Amino acid sequence: MNESLSYKDAGVDIDAGDRLVENIKPFAKKTLREGVLGGIGGFGALFEIAGKYKEPVLVSGTDGVGTKLKLAFMLGRHDTVGIDLVAMSVNDILVQGAEPLFFLDYFSCGKLDVGIATDVIRGIAQGCEMAGCALIGGETAEMPGMYPEGEYDLAGFAVGAVEKSQIIDGSGIAEGDVVLGLASSGAHSNGYSLIRKILERGEADLSSKLPGEERTLADAIMAPTRIYVKPVLSLLAKRPPKGLAHITGGGLVENIPRILPEHLCAELDATSWTLPALFSWLQEKGNVADAEMHRVFNCGIGMVLITSEQDAEASMKILEEAGETVLRIGRIKSRAAGEAQTVVTR
């Protein structure tokens, strides 16, 4: 009864946490950019707004990876979910014209596995490099009894800046404008509860190859979310679009209306792009209706841009030169009474 107890006896290993901090410092260092003051390890992270802004407006976003993590646990793949984490937040703030400046992460678990945590945070740093933002802080929380063995949760927080006069809010969108779509890398980090249900129902072999592809079903399902930051920033510098929508939860039909004036509708032509093999497989194995596919998944389009007809070709060229696959997928039209703000036709 008089035995001396330690924090480690209660399930929290402070030494393991210290080892993790040392492991991740080199990854974070690679993400440093102008504006960062100090480094990992302080009570707060400091960032100085660059002098290039006259009237800077800060734009913030937060998100997680969702139940895609369940598949990461099952498959033992922890090296790319950090990219997903960064992508979900930086793509969100990008659509308002903001350049991501810095990122913070929150990693929580029941028992800290330094190797797994290092893989996850290495992925976060990789995502930050891809987005051009600095990983300047975060929190690792070891909380015994809070999570099943071998599981963890992630949250991320991005902050960016945009010149006040250059905020993109969709207010200039007009009838006749063109809807462009940027190809996704897969399901990104949305719809995974349905994906897991389909996998369970079909008892799928995740090591089998997708029809017409060289990658396995596991590779396709775990492909990290595409980070659109650098190509879209290059477009913003040369030919800013009227509106941008990150296609996340709610799919095509619920995200595009978030940037449209009430009197307008986006009419998308589903024949203008090929449904990727992963989504065809999911639709077939789950017997998922077209309408449900369009409101759950990105269906191959991870980012939508709305631009004038006269700017469309030049915008496509800029994005293609930056490495994006760009498609004309629809047009903006006047909205009839009671009509949905996104209509998908064939």
C-alpha positions in Angstrom: 0.0 0.0 0.0 3.0 2.3 0.6 4.6 1.6 -2.8 5.8 4.7 -4.5 4.0 5.3 -7.8 5.2 7.0 -10.9 3.5 8.5 -13.9 4.9 5.6 -15.9 3.1 3.2 -13.5 -0.1 5.1 -14.4 0.6 4.4 -18.1 2.3 7.7 -19.2 5.9 7.4 -20.4 7.5 10.9 -20.3 10.7 9.5 -21.6 9.0 8.1 -24.7 7.4 11.5 -25.3 10.8 13.2 -25.1 12.2 10.7 -27.6 9.4 11.5 -30.0 10.1 15.2 -29.7 13.8 14.6 -30.6 12.7 12.3 -33.5 10.5 14.9 -35.1 12.7 18.0 -34.8 14.5 17.2 -38.1 11.2 16.8 -39.9 9.9 20.1 -38.6 13.1 21.9 -39.4 12.7 21.1 -43.1 9.4 22.9 -43.1 10.7 26.2 -41.8 9.9 29.3 -43.9 10.1 33.1 -43.6 8.1 34.3 -40.6 8.9 31.5 -38.2 10.3 32.7 -34.9 11.7 30.0 -32.6 11.2 26.3 -33.0 9.6 23.2 -31.6 9.4 22.9 -27.8 8.2 26.3 -26.6 4.9 26.9 -24.8 3.6 28.7 -27.9 4.6 28.9 -31.5 5.6 32.4 -32.9 5.1 33.5 -36.5 5.6 36.9 -37.9 3.4 38.0 -40.8 5.6 38.8 -43.8 5.9 42.4 -45.0 4.5 41.6 -48.4 1.0 42.0 -47.1 -0.6 45.5 -46.9 -3.9 44.4 -45.2 -3.4 40.8 -44.2 -6.4 38.8 -43.2 -5.8 35.6 -41.3 -7.7 32.5 -42.4 -7.8 29.4 -40.2 -9.0 25.8 -40.6 -9.1 22.7 -38.6 -9.9 19.1 -39.4 -9.0 15.4 -38.8 -8.6 12.3 -40.9 -11.8 10.6 -39.7 -12.3 6.8 -39.9 -9.7 6.4 -42.6 -7.5 5.9 -39.5 -9.3 2.6 -38.8 -7.9 1.3 -42.1 -4.5 2.7 -41.2 -4.6 0.7 -38.0 -5.8 -2.5 -39.8 -3.2 -2.2 -42.6 -0.3 -0.9 -40.4 0.1 2.1 -42.7 0.9 5.2 -40.7 3.2 7.1 -43.0 0.7 9.0 -45.2 -2.2 9.8 -42.8 -0.2 12.9 -41.8 -0.3 14.1 -45.3 -4.1 13.6 -45.2 -4.2 15.7 -42.0 -2.4 18.6 -43.5 -4.3 18.5 -46.8 -7.7 18.7 -45.3 -6.9 22.0 -43.5 -4.7 23.7 -46.0 -7.0 22.9 -48.9 -9.8 24.4 -46.9 -8.2 27.8 -46.3 -6.8 27.8 -49.8 -10.3 28.2 -51.3 -10.5 31.7 -49.8 -7.3 32.7 -51.5 -5.1 32.2 -48.5 -1.5 31.1 -48.5 -1.0 28.6 -45.7 1.7 29.9 -43.3 1.9 27.4 -40.5 0.4 24.2 -39.1 0.0 22.6 -35.7 -1.0 19.0 -35.0 -2.6 17.1 -32.1 -1.7 13.4 -31.7 -3.5 11.5 -29.0 -3.2 7.9 -27.9 -3.7 5.5 -25.0 -0.1 4.3 -25.0 2.6 6.1 -27.0 4.4 4.0 -29.6 7.3 6.2 -30.6 7.9 4.4 -33.9 4.3 4.8 -35.1 4.0 8.4 -33.8 7.3 9.2 -35.6 5.9 7.8 -38.9 2.7 9.9 -38.5 4.4 13.1 -37.7 7.0 12.5 -40.5 3.9 12.4 -42.8 2.6 15.7 -41.3 5.9 17.4 -42.0 5.9 16.0 -45.6 2.4 17.4 -46.1 3.6 20.8 -44.8 6.5 20.8 -47.2 4.1 20.1 -50.0 1.9 23.0 -48.9 4.8 25.3 -48.3 3.8 25.9 -44.7 5.8 25.5 -41.5 5.1 22.9 -38.9 5.8 25.0 -35.9 4.2 23.1 -33.0 1.7 20.6 -31.8 0.7 18.4 -28.9 1.3 14.7 -28.2 -1.2 13.4 -25.5 -0.7 10.0 -24.0 -4.0 9.2 -22.2 -4.3 5.6 -20.8 -7.7 4.1 -21.1 -9.0 6.6 -23.6 -8.3 4.6 -26.8 -8.2 0.9 -27.8 -4.7 -0.6 -27.9 -2.8 0.4 -31.0 -5.1 3.2 -31.9 -4.7 7.0 -31.9 -6.5 10.1 -33.1 -5.3 13.1 -35.1 -6.4 16.7 -35.5 -4.7 19.5 -37.4 -4.9 23.3 -37.4 -3.7 25.5 -40.3 -3.4 29.3 -40.4 -2.9 31.3 -43.6 -3.1 34.8 -44.9 -4.7 36.6 -47.8 -4.6 40.2 -48.8 -8.0 41.7 -47.8 -8.6 42.9 -51.4 -7.9 39.5 -52.8 -10.3 37.3 -50.7 -12.2 34.8 -52.9 -15.8 34.6 -51.7 -17.7 33.6 -54.9 -19.7 36.9 -54.9 -18.6 37.6 -58.5 -19.8 34.3 -59.9 -22.3 34.8 -62.8 -24.4 32.9 -65.2 -22.3 31.4 -68.0 -19.2 31.0 -65.9 -17.2 27.8 -66.4 -16.8 25.0 -63.7 -13.3 23.5 -63.8 -12.4 20.4 -61.8 -9.0 19.3 -60.5 -8.5 15.6 -60.3 -8.4 13.9 -56.9 -5.9 11.3 -55.8 -8.7 9.0 -54.5 -11.3 9.3 -51.8 -9.1 11.7 -49.9 -10.4 11.6 -46.3 -14.1 11.5 -46.7 -16.7 8.8 -46.9 -14.6 6.2 -45.1 -17.4 5.0 -42.9 -19.2 3.9 -46.1 -16.0 2.6 -47.6 -15.4 0.4 -44.6 -19.0 -0.8 -44.7 -18.6 -1.8 -48.3 -15.3 -3.6 -47.6 -17.0 -5.5 -44.7 -20.0 -6.5 -46.8 -17.8 -7.7 -49.7 -15.1 -9.3 -47.6 -12.7 -7.6 -50.0 -9.2 -8.7 -50.7 -7.3 -5.5 -50.1 -4.1 -7.0 -51.7 -5.9 -7.5 -55.0 -5.4 -5.1 -57.9 -8.1 -2.7 -59.0 -9.5 -3.4 -62.4 -7.4 -1.6 -65.0 -4.8 -0.4 -62.5 -1.4 -1.6 -61.2 -2.0 -0.5 -57.6 -3.8 -2.7 -55.1 -7.2 -1.9 -53.5 -5.3 -1.0 -50.3 -3.0 1.4 -52.1 -6.0 3.1 -53.7 -8.0 3.4 -50.5 -5.0 4.7 -48.5 -3.7 7.1 -51.2 -3.1 10.4 -49.4 -5.3 13.5 -50.0 -3.9 15.6 -52.8 -2.6 19.0 -51.7 -3.5 21.7 -54.2 -1.8 24.6 -52.6 1.2 25.4 -54.8 -0.6 25.0 -58.2 -3.6 27.0 -57.1 -1.4 29.8 -55.6 0.4 30.0 -58.9 -3.0 30.5 -60.5 -4.1 33.1 -57.9 -0.9 35.1 -58.7 -1.7 35.2 -62.5 -5.4 34.8 -63.1 -7.5 34.5 -59.9 -10.8 32.4 -60.3 -14.1 33.7 -59.0 -14.7 30.8 -56.7 -13.0 27.8 -55.3 -14.5 24.8 -53.5 -12.7 22.0 -51.7 -14.7 18.8 -52.3 -14.8 17.1 -48.9 -17.7 15.7 -46.8 -20.9 16.3 -48.7 -19.2 15.5 -52.0 -19.8 17.5 -55.2 -23.4 18.4 -54.6 -23.0 19.9 -51.1 -19.7 21.7 -51.4 -20.1 23.7 -54.6 -23.2 25.6 -53.2 -21.1 26.9 -50.4 -19.6 29.4 -52.8 -22.5 30.2 -55.1 -24.9 33.1 -54.9 -28.5 31.9 -54.1 -29.8 32.6 -57.5 -27.3 30.5 -59.4 -26.8 26.7 -59.9 -23.8 24.7 -61.0 -24.8 22.2 -63.7 -22.2 19.4 -63.9 -21.8 17.0 -66.8 -20.9 13.6 -65.4 -19.7 12.5 -68.8 -17.0 15.1 -68.9 -14.7 13.1 -66.7 -14.1 9.4 -66.2 -15.1 8.0 -62.8 -11.9 6.6 -61.3 -11.6 2.8 -60.9 -11.8 3.1 -57.1 -15.2 4.8 -57.1 -16.5 2.4 -59.8 -15.5 -0.5 -57.6 -17.1 1.1 -54.5 -20.3 1.9 -56.3 -20.6 -1.6 -57.8 -19.7 -3.5 -54.6 -21.9 -1.3 -52.4 -24.7 -0.9 -54.9 -24.5 2.8 -54.2 -26.9 5.1 -56.2 -25.4 7.8 -58.3 -27.0 10.5 -56.1 -25.5 9.0 -53.0 -22.1 8.8 -54.7 -22.2 12.5 -55.6 -23.1 13.6 -52.0 -20.6 11.3 -50.2 -17.5 11.1 -52.4 -15.5 13.5 -54.6 -15.9 11.0 -57.5 -12.5 12.0 -58.9 -12.8 15.8 -58.5 -11.0 17.1 -55.4 -11.1 20.8 -56.1 -13.6 22.9 -58.1 -12.8 26.3 -59.6 -15.3 28.7 -61.2 -14.0 31.2 -63.7 -15.2 33.3 -66.6 -15.4 31.7 -70.1 -12.6 34.1 -71.3 -10.3 33.0 -68.5 -11.0 29.3 -68.6 -8.4 28.2 -71.2 -5.6 30.3 -69.7 -6.5 29.0 -66.2 -6.4 25.4 -67.3 -3.0 25.9 -68.9 -1.5 27.5 -65.8 -2.8 24.6 -63.6 -1.7 21.9 -66.1 1.8 23.4 -66.2 1.9 23.2 -62.4 1.1 19.5 -62.6 -2.6 19.3 -62.2 -5.1 17.3 -64.3 -7.8 19.9 -65.1 -11.2 19.2 -66.7 -14.2 21.3 -67.8 -17.0 19.7 -65.8 -19.8 22.2 -66.0 -21.3 25.6 -66.3 -23.1 28.1 -64.0 -26.7 28.8 -64.9 -29.7 30.6 -63.4 -31.4 28.6 -60.7 -35.0 27.7 -61.0 -37.4 27.9 -58.0 -36.8 24.9 -55.8 -33.9 23.7 -57.8 -30.8 22.3 -56.1 -27.7 24.4 -56.4 -25.6 21.6 -57.9 -27.2 19.4 -60.6 -25.3 16.5 -62.0 -26.5 15.4 -65.5 -25.4 12.7 -68.0 
